[in-house]
Structures are given as C-alpha cells and as structure tokens.
C-alpha cells in the first residue's frame, strides 16, 4: 500500500470510529431520557455498603465497619482494602431512618488519581496513598457529625459539624525539612454542614442545617456567595453546574430545587428555575446523560428529571432507607448505586 492509499484508509477508519462514537452518544442520551439500562450487581461486600464511587473500570465501596473496598468492575472479591480507624461498636447519630451508624461508617469518598480520601460518620477524615499507606487521620469535628470530603487537583476539603478544613495533598507526607505535615487551614461556619460538593471554578459548595447554601474559595475558604434561605430544611445535597451557570440543591424534607446562579451572584439574586419533591431526605444529586438530573433520596428511590424543565422522566424504586450515594461515569454510560444492603448495582446505558 502506497502513502496515498494508506492515508485514505486511515481517514476512512477515523471517520468510521467517529461515526460509531457519535451513534453511541446518541444511544446513551436516548436511553437516559427513556430510562432504559441493563442492570446487574457490580459488587457484593462483606458489610453494609454506605457509599460508592465509580472510577474508570473500578468501584470504591465504603462500608459501615470494614473501611473502603476496591473492586474491579465484574470482580467477585475486593482487590484492595483501605481500613479506617475508630470503634465499630460505637454508634453515632445518623441522618437515615435507622438513626445511628457505627462511627467507622464511610459517609463520603473522593479520589484524585493518586490518593483516596474518606469522611467517616464519627467526624474523621482519612487519606491514603494508592498503595494503602495512611497519610491522614484527623478528627475534623468532635461533635460526632458526619464528615464529608471533596478533592480538586491537590486541594482536599473536609467538613464536619461547623468545621471546614483544607489541606494541600502534596503536603500530607512529611518532607525532608519537617517530620510533620504542614498545618491545614481551618474555619468555622454558621451552622452544621450536611453536604459538600464541587463548586464553580476555584470554589466548593456546602449545605447547612438551617437551609443555607454557601460557595467558598478553595484557596482560602473565603465566602464567595451565600443564600441564607435556599431551603426551609437542612441542605443535604448539592450539585453545581458550571456550564449551565446554575446549581441543584436538595434538602432533608425531600425538596429538590434548580437555581440559576454562579459564584459571583449574591444569594438574594439566585433565581429559582424549578422545584420537585421526593418523599424523603435527598442524599445525592448528579448529572446524567441526555440532559437529565439524577437524584437519590431516603424514600428508597432514584429519580430522573429534565435538566432545564424539571420534568419527571423515570424512577428506580426498591432501594433501602439507607441509600447514600450514586456515581455516574464521565461519558454517562454507567451508573453505580448503593442502598441495597451489602450490594452495589450497576446500570449500563450503552449497548
């Protein structure tokens, strides 16, 4: 084959691949809009599952007493276990109907490609290197409120009770100049934190027990925007949509609200776009394919809504009252959920 023939064949193959990928994206969007997915068990842990995140072809599964278990998709056994500290026999208040959790129960998980991070029900934050080496074990709040974590590049945010702390992940390991990691930044907010999420560029969002939503800077934890009356009840889940200049918030009574705002918009100028309801505390909000918003709540259901209109699209029932999280792949082809005792379920929206 001469150079011209080779180039022509290469261009043709590239066009075929591009067409196949376009058809795949269209199929995924349609399946989200119509609620069609192949469902199977993705992992079965040896403990109650509390949180799950989907990372490439792996699942990180947070449990009540046995730390975080790392599974390959389709794997029967965890390939790695990240143990947590604390007393699994000591109960602390929880926000689901069982009312209590072991203090070792995982309430939040984050991953930045190099390190794993977790918040625990007893108010602790953990960080591990990928190989399992423990880098951080700190009590963020002594009020035994759940700890939530969020990581952006090399900045770790942890929030529990009224405390919010930040670390530079690169500084978690002692350096040659110092035997101790550098001190974190810490602030107190005017309420107990019930949710923590990615914000607009350079920021993060927190939801408080009095219905307040705040946007704060990653660098100094400074307040950027604050809506003191976003909800009448504790703000239990937040999703920020930078590309839409908006966010979606959920509360402990099951209310779900879509807003038009950004980090520079004063709270009183946030514009309410639509409002919908679950029959229980909203515990997670994410963006699905086909311009959908996906919410999970303690009414044992996961629901899909139109991004712009809030139109109800479909519901997935039969989860348990301790449903805690859902995780969706970047290409929207796969969703992982907990809330079915010790199992993680996978929903595949592509062929």
C-alpha positions in Angstrom: 0.0 0.0 0.0 1.5 3.4 -1.0 1.4 6.5 1.2 -1.7 8.0 -0.5 -3.7 4.7 -0.2 -2.6 4.4 3.5 -3.7 8.0 4.2 -7.1 7.4 2.6 -7.6 4.2 4.5 -6.6 5.9 7.7 -9.0 8.8 7.2 -11.8 6.4 6.3 -11.2 4.4 9.5 -11.1 7.6 11.6 -14.4 8.7 10.2 -16.0 5.3 10.9 -14.8 5.4 14.5 -16.1 9.0 14.9 -19.4 7.9 13.5 -19.6 4.9 15.8 -18.8 7.1 18.8 -21.5 9.6 17.8 -24.1 6.9 17.5 -23.0 5.6 20.9 -23.5 9.0 22.5 -26.9 9.4 20.8 -27.9 5.9 22.1 -26.8 6.8 25.7 -28.7 10.1 25.7 -31.9 8.4 24.4 -31.6 5.6 27.0 -31.3 8.2 29.8 -34.3 10.1 28.5 -36.4 6.8 28.4 -34.9 5.2 31.5 -33.5 2.1 29.7 -30.5 0.3 31.2 -29.1 -3.1 31.7 -28.9 -3.7 35.5 -26.6 -6.1 37.3 -24.8 -6.5 40.7 -21.5 -4.7 40.5 -20.0 -5.8 43.8 -21.1 -7.6 47.0 -19.3 -6.5 50.2 -18.9 -8.4 53.4 -20.6 -5.5 55.3 -23.4 -2.9 54.8 -22.5 -0.6 51.9 -22.7 3.1 52.8 -21.1 4.9 49.8 -19.7 4.1 46.3 -17.8 5.9 43.7 -17.1 4.8 40.1 -13.6 5.4 38.8 -12.8 4.2 35.3 -13.2 0.4 35.5 -13.2 0.2 39.3 -15.5 0.7 42.2 -14.5 2.1 45.6 -17.1 0.8 48.1 -17.4 2.4 51.5 -18.8 0.2 54.3 -20.1 0.5 57.8 -17.3 -1.2 59.6 -14.7 -2.6 57.1 -13.4 0.6 55.5 -13.3 1.1 51.8 -13.1 -1.9 49.5 -11.7 -1.5 45.9 -13.2 -3.7 43.2 -12.5 -4.2 39.5 -15.8 -4.0 37.6 -17.1 -7.5 37.5 -14.8 -8.7 40.2 -16.1 -11.0 42.9 -13.6 -10.0 45.6 -12.0 -6.7 46.5 -8.6 -6.2 45.1 -7.6 -3.9 47.9 -9.0 -2.7 51.3 -8.4 0.6 52.9 -9.0 0.2 56.7 -10.4 3.0 58.8 -9.8 3.9 62.5 -12.4 4.2 65.2 -14.6 1.8 67.2 -17.1 -0.1 65.0 -19.1 -0.8 68.2 -19.6 2.9 69.0 -22.8 4.4 67.5 -23.2 8.0 66.5 -26.3 9.9 65.2 -27.1 9.3 61.5 -29.4 11.1 59.1 -31.2 7.9 57.8 -34.2 6.2 59.4 -32.0 3.8 61.4 -30.9 7.0 63.3 -27.5 5.6 64.2 -24.3 4.4 62.4 -21.0 3.0 63.6 -18.5 5.8 63.9 -16.4 3.9 61.3 -19.2 4.2 58.7 -18.0 5.8 55.5 -20.0 8.9 54.7 -18.0 10.3 51.8 -15.4 9.2 49.3 -13.1 11.1 46.9 -10.3 10.1 44.6 -7.8 12.4 42.7 -6.0 9.7 40.7 -3.1 9.4 43.2 -4.8 9.3 46.6 -8.0 8.1 48.2 -10.0 10.2 50.7 -12.8 9.4 53.1 -15.1 11.1 55.6 -16.5 9.0 58.5 -19.7 9.1 60.5 -17.8 9.9 63.6 -16.3 13.1 62.1 -12.9 11.8 61.0 -11.2 12.4 57.7 -8.7 9.8 56.2 -6.3 10.0 53.3 -4.3 7.1 51.8 -1.8 6.7 49.0 -3.0 4.4 46.3 -0.9 1.6 47.8 -2.9 1.9 51.1 -0.3 3.9 53.1 -2.3 6.1 55.5 -1.4 9.8 55.1 -4.1 11.5 57.2 -6.3 10.6 60.2 -7.8 13.7 61.7 -10.9 14.4 63.7 -12.5 17.4 61.9 -15.3 17.8 64.5 -15.7 16.5 68.0 -19.5 16.9 67.7 -19.8 13.4 66.1 -21.3 14.8 63.0 -20.6 13.0 59.6 -17.5 14.2 57.8 -17.7 15.0 54.1 -14.8 15.2 51.7 -14.1 16.8 48.3 -10.8 16.9 46.4 -9.9 19.2 43.5 -6.5 18.6 42.0 -4.2 18.9 45.0 -6.6 20.5 47.4 -8.6 18.4 49.9 -11.6 19.9 51.7 -13.2 18.2 54.7 -16.2 19.4 56.6 -18.0 18.1 59.7 -20.2 19.9 62.2 -19.4 23.6 61.9 -15.7 23.0 60.9 -14.3 23.2 57.4 -10.6 22.3 56.8 -8.3 22.2 53.8 -5.0 20.6 53.0 -2.6 20.6 50.1 -2.4 16.9 49.3 1.3 17.2 48.3 2.0 18.3 51.9 0.3 15.4 53.6 3.6 13.4 53.6 6.4 14.7 55.9 9.1 16.5 53.9 12.9 16.3 54.4 12.7 19.7 56.2 9.9 18.7 58.5 8.9 15.5 60.2 5.2 16.6 60.4 2.8 17.5 57.6 2.1 21.3 57.2 -0.9 22.6 59.3 -4.2 22.7 57.5 -6.4 25.8 57.1 -9.5 25.7 59.2 -12.6 27.8 59.6 -15.9 27.6 61.5 -19.2 28.2 59.6 -22.6 29.4 61.0 -24.2 26.0 61.0 -23.7 22.3 60.8 -22.6 21.0 57.4 -24.9 18.5 55.8 -23.4 18.4 52.3 -20.2 19.3 50.4 -19.7 19.4 46.7 -17.6 20.7 43.8 -18.4 24.4 43.1 -17.7 26.7 40.2 -14.1 27.2 39.0 -11.9 27.6 42.1 -14.7 27.0 44.6 -16.7 24.5 46.5 -20.3 24.4 47.9 -21.6 23.5 51.3 -25.2 23.0 52.5 -26.0 23.8 56.1 -28.6 22.6 58.7 -30.6 25.9 58.6 -31.2 25.7 54.8 -28.3 27.9 53.8 -26.1 27.2 50.8 -22.6 28.7 50.6 -20.0 28.9 47.9 -16.4 29.3 49.2 -13.0 29.6 47.6 -10.7 26.6 47.5 -7.6 28.6 48.2 -8.6 30.4 51.4 -12.0 29.0 52.2 -13.3 32.6 51.8 -17.1 33.2 51.4 -18.0 34.0 47.7 -21.8 33.7 47.8 -24.4 32.8 50.4 -28.1 32.0 50.1 -29.4 32.0 53.7 -32.9 30.9 52.8 -32.4 28.5 49.9 -34.4 25.8 51.8 -36.5 25.6 55.0 -34.7 22.4 56.0 -31.1 21.1 56.1 -29.5 21.2 52.6 -28.5 17.6 52.3 -27.2 17.5 48.7 -25.7 20.0 46.2 -24.8 19.7 42.5 -23.1 22.7 40.8 -23.4 23.0 37.0 -20.8 25.5 35.9 -21.6 25.1 32.2 -25.2 26.0 32.9 -24.4 28.8 35.4 -26.6 27.0 37.9 -26.9 24.5 40.7 -29.4 22.0 42.1 -30.0 21.6 45.8 -31.9 19.0 47.8 -33.0 19.1 51.5 -33.9 16.8 54.4 -37.6 17.0 53.6 -37.2 15.8 50.1 -37.4 19.1 48.2 -35.2 19.4 45.0 -34.6 22.9 43.6 -32.9 24.1 40.5 -31.2 27.6 40.6 -29.7 30.0 38.1 -26.6 31.5 39.8 -22.8 31.5 39.8 -20.1 32.1 42.4 -20.4 35.9 41.9 -24.2 36.0 42.3 -25.4 37.4 45.6 -27.6 34.9 47.4 -30.7 37.1 47.2 -30.3 37.2 43.4 -30.3 33.4 42.9 -33.2 32.6 40.5 -35.3 29.6 41.2 -36.0 27.7 38.0 -38.0 24.7 39.1 -38.8 22.6 42.2 -39.7 19.0 42.6 -40.1 16.6 45.5 -39.0 13.2 46.9 -40.8 11.7 49.9 -37.6 11.5 51.9 -34.3 13.2 52.5 -32.3 13.9 49.3 -28.9 12.2 49.7 -27.3 12.6 46.3 -27.7 14.7 43.1 -25.7 14.1 39.9 -26.0 14.9 36.1 -27.0 12.0 33.9 -26.9 11.7 30.1 -29.5 13.3 27.8 -29.7 16.5 29.8 -31.0 14.8 33.0 -30.7 15.5 36.7 -30.5 12.3 38.8 -31.4 12.4 42.5 -31.4 9.8 45.2 -33.4 10.0 48.4 -34.4 8.2 51.6 -37.8 7.4 50.0 -35.8 4.4 48.6 -35.8 5.8 45.1 -33.6 7.3 42.4 -35.4 9.7 40.1 -34.5 11.4 36.8 -35.6 14.9 35.9 -35.3 17.1 32.8 -32.3 19.4 33.4 -34.0 22.6 32.2 -37.6 21.9 33.0 -37.6 19.5 35.9 -39.9 17.2 34.0 -40.1 13.8 35.7 -38.6 11.2 33.4 -38.3 7.9 35.3 -37.8 6.4 38.8 -35.8 3.4 40.1 -37.5 2.1 43.2 -36.6 -0.7 45.7 -33.5 0.7 47.3 -33.3 0.8 51.1 -33.8 3.6 53.5 -30.0 3.9 53.9 -29.4 4.7 50.2 -26.5 7.1 50.4 -24.9 7.7 47.0 -24.8 7.3 43.3 -21.9 7.7 40.9 -22.1 8.3 37.1 -19.2 7.8 34.6 -18.0 10.9 32.7 -19.4 9.5 29.5 -22.8 8.8 31.2 -22.7 5.1 30.1 -22.7 3.7 33.6 -24.2 4.5 37.0 -23.4 2.8 40.3 -25.7 3.0 43.3 -25.7 1.7 46.9 -28.7 1.3 49.2 -29.4 -2.4 48.7 -27.9 -3.9 51.9 -24.3 -5.1 51.0 -24.6 -4.8 47.2 -23.6 -2.2 44.6 -25.8 -2.2 41.5 -24.6 -1.1 38.0 -26.9 0.5 35.4 -25.4 0.4 31.9 -27.0 2.9 29.5 -24.9 1.8 26.4 -25.0 -1.5 24.4 
